[in-house]
């Protein structure tokens, strides 16, 4: 794991290169005030103040150079304003000329993180250290970077090395570091008490046997919240097998579980005054003679019977049992993360997680936090009339309505069956993947909705 703490340091007046920030609106007046040598360098770089542009400016002596960076708005730096610079600049220490890096410190940190577990790396570059006067926020920036990197690393790791057992090991390490209690239910106990989780994962080999991972932390007198994450460590589609193109990146189908683990790490690291209950149902949706079948009827932990129309709609089944367990603890808030439907990606693309909520205040707080954190989410409706699509002729509900219309909404409505209206609940249908790279955000596993949720929780329970 990248040593993020070493990359963001208090500014005590130590030697450092200066980072000059300009935006398009202020570029002309800034350039007019510069000496001839700076104007010459700006012209050579074809620098015009556009976001992401960078130019090295000469000083009075050969080794006295500074850096000018183009940003979108000087008055409102976002998380990714400095990410490209941190990736391109040489080793050394840097400070923003006026003001503080603020939110942009996160991008500076994450741009220097690499997933290198399986790759022979090139000659490593030295660290680019950012100095800040806002010392009180350093720990929060570092914790957030660690959480985002955790999601990326877990999702990027192939299933051979990140199955249900390894997801449990990760949860144990997080629990141990945070002083939490970890409980794992598997085998016959899982089959008895969480029949849908067991059914989805029972075809996997013994090493990848299904389980429910639970973490409990915090003062029992504090407000109780539950965080649930879908942990399908690989999704073949089951007997309704996916085509090769749909299966290629299904190692990421535990992305919801990765978000839940990272959020638990943030909550414990910041000592947020809550009673935390984290649940990750961890399975591999494999194919074997004992795989669950289309047409099977499963009885959930809640007691609802579910007709399986499609074994590739397995995520909502394991989440149903996990949500039922979370509800039994009577939390005031439940948040779940899941790479649940392709329909959400068709509607919103890879960058915007679909947000569903049964509480308008909770939804509003998450939307506001997402915009403030440059981690946007988009609310879709829990449109009750579409609940008709979940009807089954032989069971209480169907797991996958025919036709495919409103797929992300019907999936969310399925989950809502397991959460009473008396408990505020939010569901994120997130992609957990970035199909192309951006500054500070490499191609591959990605935390989407994590920082928005953390900001909301921090503001609500600070």
Buried (B, 14 or more C-beta within 10 A) or exposed (E): EBEBBEBBBEBEEEEBBBBBBBBBEBBEEBBEEBEEEBEEBBEEBEBBBBBBBBBBBBEEEEEEEBBBBBBBEBEEBBBBBBBBBBBEBEEEBBBBEEEBBBBBBBBBBBBBBBBEEEEEEEEEEEBBBBBBBBEEBBEBBBBBBBBBBBBBBBBBBEBEEBBBBBBBEBBBEBBEEBEBEBEBBBEEEBBEBBBBBBBBBBBBEEEBBBBBBBBBBBEEEEBBBBBBBBBBBBBBBBBBBBEEEBBEBBBBBBBBBBBBBBBBBBBBBBEBEBBBBBBBBBBBBBBEEEBBEBEBEBBBBBEBEBBBBBBBBBBBBBBBBBBBBBBEBEBEBBBBBBBBBBBBBEBBEBBBBBBBBBBEEBBEBBBBBBEBBBBBBBBBEBEEEBBEBBEBEEBBBBBBBEEEEBBBBBBBBBBBBBBEEEBBBBBBBBBBBBEEEBBBBBEBBBBBBBBBBBBBBBEBBE
